[in-house]
Amino acid sequence: QGQLVESGGGLVQSGGSLRLSCAASQTIFAVVYMGWYRQAPGKERELVAQITGGGTTYYSDSVKGRFTISRDNTKNTMYLQMNSLKAEDTAVYYCYAQLNLGTTRSWGQGTQVTVSS
Protein backbone atom coordinates (compact mmCIF):
# COMPACT_ATOMS: atom_id res chain seq x y z
CA GLN A 1 0.00 0.00 0.00
CA GLY A 2 3.07 2.28 0.22
CA GLN A 3 2.78 5.58 1.98
CA LEU A 4 -0.43 6.87 3.50
CA VAL A 5 -1.35 10.56 3.52
CA GLU A 6 -4.30 11.91 5.49
CA SER A 7 -6.16 15.10 4.64
CA GLY A 8 -9.41 16.81 5.48
CA GLY A 9 -8.84 17.73 9.09
CA GLY A 10 -9.52 21.18 10.44
CA LEU A 11 -11.56 23.30 12.80
CA VAL A 12 -15.31 22.84 12.89
CA GLN A 13 -18.11 23.86 15.22
CA SER A 14 -19.93 21.34 17.34
CA GLY A 15 -22.61 19.63 15.27
CA GLY A 16 -20.67 20.12 12.06
CA SER A 17 -19.15 17.64 9.64
CA LEU A 18 -15.76 16.79 8.19
CA ARG A 19 -14.57 14.15 5.77
CA LEU A 20 -11.11 12.72 6.25
CA SER A 21 -9.27 11.07 3.40
CA CYS A 22 -6.39 8.62 3.51
CA ALA A 23 -4.63 8.30 0.17
CA ALA A 24 -2.24 5.42 -0.47
CA SER A 25 0.67 5.73 -2.87
CA GLN A 26 0.13 2.17 -4.09
CA THR A 27 -2.87 -0.01 -4.73
CA ILE A 28 -5.01 -0.96 -1.75
CA PHE A 29 -6.90 -3.65 -3.64
CA ALA A 30 -5.26 -6.47 -1.68
CA VAL A 31 -5.17 -4.65 1.64
CA VAL A 32 -7.52 -6.43 4.02
CA TYR A 33 -7.64 -4.02 6.95
CA MET A 34 -7.80 -0.24 6.84
CA GLY A 35 -8.96 2.07 9.53
CA TRP A 36 -8.66 5.13 11.69
CA TYR A 37 -7.29 5.71 15.15
CA ARG A 38 -7.37 8.95 17.06
CA GLN A 39 -5.44 10.33 19.97
CA ALA A 40 -6.42 13.28 22.09
CA PRO A 41 -3.96 15.07 24.39
CA GLY A 42 -3.43 13.10 27.57
CA LYS A 43 -5.49 10.16 26.35
CA GLU A 44 -4.68 6.76 24.95
CA ARG A 45 -4.94 6.07 21.26
CA GLU A 46 -8.41 4.87 20.36
CA LEU A 47 -9.56 2.75 17.42
CA VAL A 48 -12.35 4.71 15.79
CA ALA A 49 -13.33 2.64 12.78
CA GLN A 50 -12.08 -0.14 10.54
CA ILE A 51 -13.09 -1.52 7.17
CA THR A 52 -12.02 -4.75 5.54
CA GLY A 53 -11.48 -5.48 1.89
CA GLY A 54 -14.85 -7.19 1.86
CA GLY A 55 -16.56 -4.11 3.26
CA THR A 56 -17.09 -5.27 6.83
CA THR A 57 -16.98 -2.31 9.16
CA TYR A 58 -16.34 -1.74 12.83
CA TYR A 59 -17.05 1.40 14.83
CA SER A 60 -16.26 2.32 18.39
CA ASP A 61 -19.29 2.99 20.53
CA SER A 62 -18.29 6.64 20.82
CA VAL A 63 -18.73 7.28 17.08
CA LYS A 64 -21.31 4.70 16.05
CA GLY A 65 -24.18 6.31 14.17
CA ARG A 66 -22.20 9.50 13.52
CA PHE A 67 -19.15 8.37 11.54
CA THR A 68 -19.02 6.34 8.35
CA ILE A 69 -15.91 4.62 7.02
CA SER A 70 -15.55 3.71 3.37
CA ARG A 71 -12.88 2.88 0.83
CA ASP A 72 -12.54 3.32 -2.91
CA ASN A 73 -10.06 0.80 -4.25
CA THR A 74 -10.08 2.45 -7.68
CA LYS A 75 -8.75 5.65 -6.10
CA ASN A 76 -6.56 3.92 -3.50
CA THR A 77 -8.29 6.02 -0.87
CA MET A 78 -10.14 5.46 2.37
CA TYR A 79 -12.55 7.95 3.89
CA LEU A 80 -14.04 8.80 7.25
CA GLN A 81 -17.21 10.86 7.08
CA MET A 82 -17.74 12.49 10.45
CA ASN A 83 -21.13 14.02 11.22
CA SER A 84 -22.63 15.54 14.35
CA LEU A 85 -19.16 16.27 15.65
CA LYS A 86 -18.66 16.85 19.34
CA ALA A 87 -15.92 18.56 21.30
CA GLU A 88 -14.77 15.14 22.53
CA ASP A 89 -14.00 14.15 18.93
CA THR A 90 -11.09 16.60 19.00
CA ALA A 91 -7.92 14.62 18.37
CA VAL A 92 -5.23 13.78 15.86
CA TYR A 93 -6.62 11.18 13.50
CA TYR A 94 -4.32 8.56 12.00
CA CYS A 95 -5.12 6.15 9.21
CA TYR A 96 -3.55 2.75 8.85
CA ALA A 97 -3.41 -0.09 6.39
CA GLN A 98 -2.61 -3.72 7.10
CA LEU A 99 -2.22 -6.23 4.32
CA ASN A 100 -3.49 -9.05 6.51
CA LEU A 101 -3.36 -10.36 10.06
CA GLY A 102 0.18 -10.72 11.29
CA THR A 103 1.63 -8.19 8.86
CA THR A 104 3.01 -4.79 9.75
CA ARG A 105 0.68 -1.82 9.68
CA SER A 106 1.49 1.25 7.64
CA TRP A 107 0.53 4.58 9.18
CA GLY A 108 -0.21 8.05 7.98
CA GLN A 109 1.27 11.16 9.55
CA GLY A 110 -1.97 12.24 11.20
CA THR A 111 -4.42 15.07 10.69
CA GLN A 112 -5.76 17.35 13.41
CA VAL A 113 -9.49 17.59 13.99
CA THR A 114 -10.66 20.30 16.36
CA VAL A 115 -14.30 20.67 17.31
CA SER A 116 -15.24 23.88 19.08
CA SER A 117 -18.14 23.81 21.49
C-alpha positions in Angstrom: 0.0 0.0 0.0 3.1 2.3 0.2 2.8 5.6 2.0 -0.4 6.9 3.5 -1.3 10.6 3.5 -4.3 11.9 5.5 -6.2 15.1 4.6 -9.4 16.8 5.5 -8.8 17.7 9.1 -9.5 21.2 10.4 -11.6 23.3 12.8 -15.3 22.8 12.9 -18.1 23.9 15.2 -19.9 21.3 17.3 -22.6 19.6 15.3 -20.7 20.1 12.1 -19.1 17.6 9.6 -15.8 16.8 8.2 -14.6 14.1 5.8 -11.1 12.7 6.3 -9.3 11.1 3.4 -6.4 8.6 3.5 -4.6 8.3 0.2 -2.2 5.4 -0.5 0.7 5.7 -2.9 0.1 2.2 -4.1 -2.9 0.0 -4.7 -5.0 -1.0 -1.7 -6.9 -3.6 -3.6 -5.3 -6.5 -1.7 -5.2 -4.7 1.6 -7.5 -6.4 4.0 -7.6 -4.0 7.0 -7.8 -0.2 6.8 -9.0 2.1 9.5 -8.7 5.1 11.7 -7.3 5.7 15.2 -7.4 9.0 17.1 -5.4 10.3 20.0 -6.4 13.3 22.1 -4.0 15.1 24.4 -3.4 13.1 27.6 -5.5 10.2 26.4 -4.7 6.8 25.0 -4.9 6.1 21.3 -8.4 4.9 20.4 -9.6 2.8 17.4 -12.3 4.7 15.8 -13.3 2.6 12.8 -12.1 -0.1 10.5 -13.1 -1.5 7.2 -12.0 -4.8 5.5 -11.5 -5.5 1.9 -14.9 -7.2 1.9 -16.6 -4.1 3.3 -17.1 -5.3 6.8 -17.0 -2.3 9.2 -16.3 -1.7 12.8 -17.1 1.4 14.8 -16.3 2.3 18.4 -19.3 3.0 20.5 -18.3 6.6 20.8 -18.7 7.3 17.1 -21.3 4.7 16.0 -24.2 6.3 14.2 -22.2 9.5 13.5 -19.1 8.4 11.5 -19.0 6.3 8.3 -15.9 4.6 7.0 -15.6 3.7 3.4 -12.9 2.9 0.8 -12.5 3.3 -2.9 -10.1 0.8 -4.2 -10.1 2.5 -7.7 -8.7 5.7 -6.1 -6.6 3.9 -3.5 -8.3 6.0 -0.9 -10.1 5.5 2.4 -12.6 8.0 3.9 -14.0 8.8 7.3 -17.2 10.9 7.1 -17.7 12.5 10.4 -21.1 14.0 11.2 -22.6 15.5 14.4 -19.2 16.3 15.6 -18.7 16.8 19.3 -15.9 18.6 21.3 -14.8 15.1 22.5 -14.0 14.2 18.9 -11.1 16.6 19.0 -7.9 14.6 18.4 -5.2 13.8 15.9 -6.6 11.2 13.5 -4.3 8.6 12.0 -5.1 6.2 9.2 -3.6 2.7 8.8 -3.4 -0.1 6.4 -2.6 -3.7 7.1 -2.2 -6.2 4.3 -3.5 -9.0 6.5 -3.4 -10.4 10.1 0.2 -10.7 11.3 1.6 -8.2 8.9 3.0 -4.8 9.7 0.7 -1.8 9.7 1.5 1.2 7.6 0.5 4.6 9.2 -0.2 8.1 8.0 1.3 11.2 9.5 -2.0 12.2 11.2 -4.4 15.1 10.7 -5.8 17.3 13.4 -9.5 17.6 14.0 -10.7 20.3 16.4 -14.3 20.7 17.3 -15.2 23.9 19.1 -18.1 23.8 21.5 
